[in-house]
Amino acid sequence: MATNQVNIVNLLSLPKAQTLLPGNYLIVQNDLGTQIIDWDDVAVLKLDDLGGATIASLTATNMVVGTLISSFLSASNYYSEGQTGTLAPSGYYNVFTVTNGLMTETDYKIGSPEYLDIINTQIPTVTSQLANIFKQLYIDYQTATSTTSTFSFQFPNPFSDISSAWVNDVQPVDIQWTCTPTITCIPQFTTSFNGGKLDVVVDLNYVPPSSVSYGFKIIREY
């Protein structure tokens, strides 16, 4: 009867290693039999049946992870699809490139769509609405002295932004007047547009007994 000589080693009798380093080997039992693997080649660490692991501290040169859930993540650089995350100083930007949720480029461009919309659409619309809500007023003053029943004067400020059609539509009620000494009459006003200014002819239908000083004010929406 043959006797097989087998060397039996009790693992508990071996000296204990303090660390695992590249060049150290692990014994692996799989379908191919019993093999060894260098610690430098270990790439997967499986600690539970669902393929997850809880690691307090991990240092590695390269790591491939399908899903990573972390309460805190810190890195010197972030990349997505080979594009590095941008480091933009404080400022105004209106053009952005986002790669898989990571901002990889920022820029500012005059003439961008929102700039053109503000300049060409929003501001003119607001200005037009304000012009309809708040009417402009033309206000001017003039004085005159006369002893006759009919005389004329001219308001000094030109109608630089008012059309002649508006000037021709001035009503007597738009002109207020006072006089010293006081006279009792209802003057008639006739207006015309002359060299950008408003001419006024006053007809008192009354001849004052002495010289009268008048003050005139015009106020009208346009």
ChimeraX attribute file (.defattr): number of C-alpha atoms within 10 A of each C-alpha:
attribute: neighborCount
match mode: 1-to-1
recipient: residues
	/A:1	3
	/A:2	4
	/A:3	5
	/A:4	6
	/A:5	6
	/A:6	6
	/A:7	6
	/A:8	6
	/A:9	8
	/A:10	7
	/A:11	8
	/A:12	7
	/A:13	7
	/A:14	8
	/A:15	7
	/A:16	8
	/A:17	7
	/A:18	6
	/A:19	6
	/A:20	12
	/A:21	10
	/A:22	10
	/A:23	11
	/A:24	13
	/A:25	16
	/A:26	13
	/A:27	10
	/A:28	12
	/A:29	10
	/A:30	8
	/A:31	6
	/A:32	7
	/A:33	7
	/A:34	9
	/A:35	11
	/A:36	11
	/A:37	13
	/A:38	14
	/A:39	14
	/A:40	12
	/A:41	10
	/A:42	11
	/A:43	11
	/A:44	10
	/A:45	9
	/A:46	11
	/A:47	11
	/A:48	9
	/A:49	7
	/A:50	7
	/A:51	9
	/A:52	12
	/A:53	11
	/A:54	8
	/A:55	7
	/A:56	5
	/A:57	5
	/A:58	5
	/A:59	6
	/A:60	6
	/A:61	4
	/A:62	6
	/A:63	8
	/A:64	8
	/A:65	6
	/A:66	4
	/A:67	7
	/A:68	7
	/A:69	6
	/A:70	6
	/A:71	4
	/A:72	5
	/A:73	6
	/A:74	6
	/A:75	5
	/A:76	4
	/A:77	9
	/A:78	14
	/A:79	14
	/A:80	14
	/A:81	8
	/A:82	8
	/A:83	14
	/A:84	15
	/A:85	18
	/A:86	16
	/A:87	11
	/A:88	13
	/A:89	6
	/A:90	6
	/A:91	7
	/A:92	11
	/A:93	11
	/A:94	13
	/A:95	11
	/A:96	12
	/A:97	14
	/A:98	14
	/A:99	16
	/A:100	10
	/A:101	9
	/A:102	16
	/A:103	19
	/A:104	19
	/A:105	16
	/A:106	15
	/A:107	12
	/A:108	12
	/A:109	11
	/A:110	9
	/A:111	10
	/A:112	11
	/A:113	10
	/A:114	13
	/A:115	14
	/A:116	12
	/A:117	12
	/A:118	12
	/A:119	12
	/A:120	11
	/A:121	12
	/A:122	13
	/A:123	12
	/A:124	12
	/A:125	13
	/A:126	11
	/A:127	11
	/A:128	10
	/A:129	11
	/A:130	11
	/A:131	11
	/A:132	10
	/A:133	9
	/A:134	9
	/A:135	11
	/A:136	11
	/A:137	11
	/A:138	13
	/A:139	14
	/A:140	16
	/A:141	16
	/A:142	15
	/A:143	15
	/A:144	14
	/A:145	15
	/A:146	15
	/A:147	13
	/A:148	17
	/A:149	13
	/A:150	15
	/A:151	14
	/A:152	15
	/A:153	16
	/A:154	19
	/A:155	18
	/A:156	13
	/A:157	14
	/A:158	15
	/A:159	18
	/A:160	8
	/A:161	8
	/A:162	12
	/A:163	12
	/A:164	15
	/A:165	9
	/A:166	13
	/A:167	19
	/A:168	13
	/A:169	10
	/A:170	18
	/A:171	13
	/A:172	13
	/A:173	11
	/A:174	13
	/A:175	17
	/A:176	12
	/A:177	13
	/A:178	13
	/A:179	15
	/A:180	11
	/A:181	11
	/A:182	11
	/A:183	14
	/A:184	9
	/A:185	10
	/A:186	10
	/A:187	16
	/A:188	14
	/A:189	18
	/A:190	15
	/A:191	19
	/A:192	17
	/A:193	18
	/A:194	13
	/A:195	9
	/A:196	17
	/A:197	17
	/A:198	22
	/A:199	19
	/A:200	18
	/A:201	16
	/A:202	17
	/A:203	18
	/A:204	18
	/A:205	13
	/A:206	14
	/A:207	14
	/A:208	16
	/A:209	9
	/A:210	10
	/A:211	13
	/A:212	16
	/A:213	15
	/A:214	16
	/A:215	14
	/A:216	16
	/A:217	15
	/A:218	20
	/A:219	15
	/A:220	16
	/A:221	11
	/A:222	12
